[in-house]
Amino acid sequence: MLTAGFFATRSANPGGVDGWFYGRGIQIVYQMAGVGIAIIWSGFWTFVLVLAMDRTIGIHVSIESQEAGLDTTEVGEVAYDGQESQEDGVYRKKETGHFASHPVAPTHRKR
C-alpha cells in the first residue's frame, strides 16, 4: 500500500493522483496514515475478538498439557522421535528409533 504513495501516476490512472516520484510528495504521508489506521483498526478488533473468545470458550491450555506437548494432548499425534505417544489414554515413551514407522514417500520398484 505504501508503494502507491511513491509510484502513483496519473498516466496509469487518470482519476488518481501522482505519487512522490511524480511530484506529489504528500501522497506518501497519506499512504502512511492509511497504513497506520489499518493497523490500529485491525489491532483493536483483534483484541476485542480475542477478549470475547477468552471470556466465552477460553484460549488457554493447562500447564500439564503444555508440559506434555500440545501435539499429543490436543491432537493425539507425536511430532518428534522419542516423544510420548498416547495409546488407550495412557502416555508412553516411544520405543522405536525411527521418526516414522512408515515412509512418507513411496518406495520405487526395481524393474
C-alpha positions as CSV (number, residue, x, y, z in Angstrom):
1,M,0.0,0.0,0.0
2,L,2.9,2.4,0.7
3,T,4.4,1.9,-2.8
4,A,1.3,3.6,-4.2
5,G,2.5,6.7,-2.4
6,F,5.8,6.5,-4.3
7,F,4.8,5.2,-7.7
8,A,1.3,6.5,-8.3
9,T,0.9,8.4,-11.6
10,R,-2.0,10.0,-13.5
11,S,-0.8,8.4,-16.7
12,A,-1.7,5.0,-15.3
13,N,-4.9,6.2,-13.6
14,P,-6.3,9.5,-14.9
15,G,-8.7,9.6,-12.0
16,G,-6.0,9.2,-9.4
17,V,-3.1,11.4,-8.1
18,D,0.6,11.5,-8.6
19,G,2.9,10.0,-6.1
20,W,6.2,11.1,-4.6
21,F,8.3,10.2,-7.7
22,Y,6.0,12.2,-9.9
23,G,6.0,15.5,-7.9
24,R,3.4,15.0,-5.1
25,G,5.4,14.1,-2.0
26,I,2.5,14.4,0.4
27,Q,0.9,11.3,-1.1
28,I,3.3,9.1,0.8
29,V,2.2,10.8,4.1
30,Y,-1.4,10.0,3.1
31,Q,-0.5,6.4,2.4
32,M,1.4,6.1,5.7
33,A,-1.6,7.4,7.5
34,G,-3.8,4.9,5.8
35,V,-1.5,2.0,6.8
36,G,-1.3,3.3,10.4
37,I,-5.1,3.5,10.6
38,A,-5.5,0.0,9.1
39,I,-3.0,-1.4,11.7
40,I,-4.8,0.3,14.6
41,W,-8.2,-0.8,13.3
42,S,-7.3,-4.4,12.8
43,G,-5.4,-4.5,16.1
44,F,-8.4,-3.1,18.0
45,W,-10.8,-5.7,16.5
46,T,-8.3,-8.5,17.0
47,F,-8.1,-7.5,20.7
48,V,-11.9,-7.4,21.0
49,L,-12.3,-10.8,19.4
50,V,-9.6,-12.5,21.5
51,L,-11.0,-11.0,24.7
52,A,-14.5,-12.2,23.7
53,M,-13.1,-15.7,23.0
54,D,-11.2,-15.8,26.3
55,R,-14.3,-14.9,28.3
56,T,-16.6,-17.4,26.5
57,I,-14.7,-20.5,25.4
58,G,-11.2,-19.7,26.7
59,I,-8.0,-19.5,24.8
60,H,-5.5,-21.1,27.3
61,V,-4.5,-24.7,27.8
62,S,-3.5,-26.2,31.1
63,I,0.1,-26.3,32.3
64,E,0.0,-30.1,32.2
65,S,-0.9,-30.0,28.5
66,Q,1.8,-27.6,27.8
67,E,4.4,-29.7,29.5
68,A,3.2,-32.9,27.9
69,G,3.2,-31.2,24.5
70,L,0.2,-29.8,22.7
71,D,0.6,-32.1,19.7
72,T,-0.1,-35.1,21.9
73,T,-2.7,-33.7,24.3
74,E,-4.7,-31.7,21.8
75,V,-4.3,-33.6,18.6
76,G,-3.2,-37.1,19.8
77,E,-0.2,-37.1,17.4
78,V,3.5,-37.4,18.0
79,A,5.6,-34.7,16.5
80,Y,9.2,-35.9,17.3
81,D,11.0,-39.1,17.7
82,G,11.4,-40.2,21.4
83,Q,8.3,-38.2,22.4
84,E,5.5,-39.8,24.3
85,S,2.6,-41.3,22.4
86,Q,-1.0,-41.9,23.5
87,E,-2.4,-45.4,23.4
88,D,-5.7,-46.0,25.1
89,G,-5.5,-42.8,27.0
90,V,-2.1,-43.6,28.5
91,Y,1.1,-41.7,27.5
92,R,4.1,-44.0,26.9
93,K,7.6,-43.4,25.7
94,K,8.0,-44.2,22.0
95,E,10.2,-47.3,21.7
96,T,11.2,-47.1,18.1
97,G,14.4,-45.4,17.0
98,H,12.8,-44.2,13.7
99,F,10.9,-41.0,13.2
100,A,8.0,-42.7,11.4
101,S,7.3,-46.4,11.1
102,H,6.1,-46.0,7.5
103,P,7.9,-43.9,5.0
104,V,6.1,-40.8,3.7
105,A,7.5,-41.1,0.1
106,P,6.6,-44.1,-1.9
107,T,9.3,-46.7,-2.5
108,H,10.4,-47.2,-6.1
109,R,10.1,-50.6,-7.6
110,K,13.1,-52.2,-9.3
111,R,12.5,-53.3,-12.9
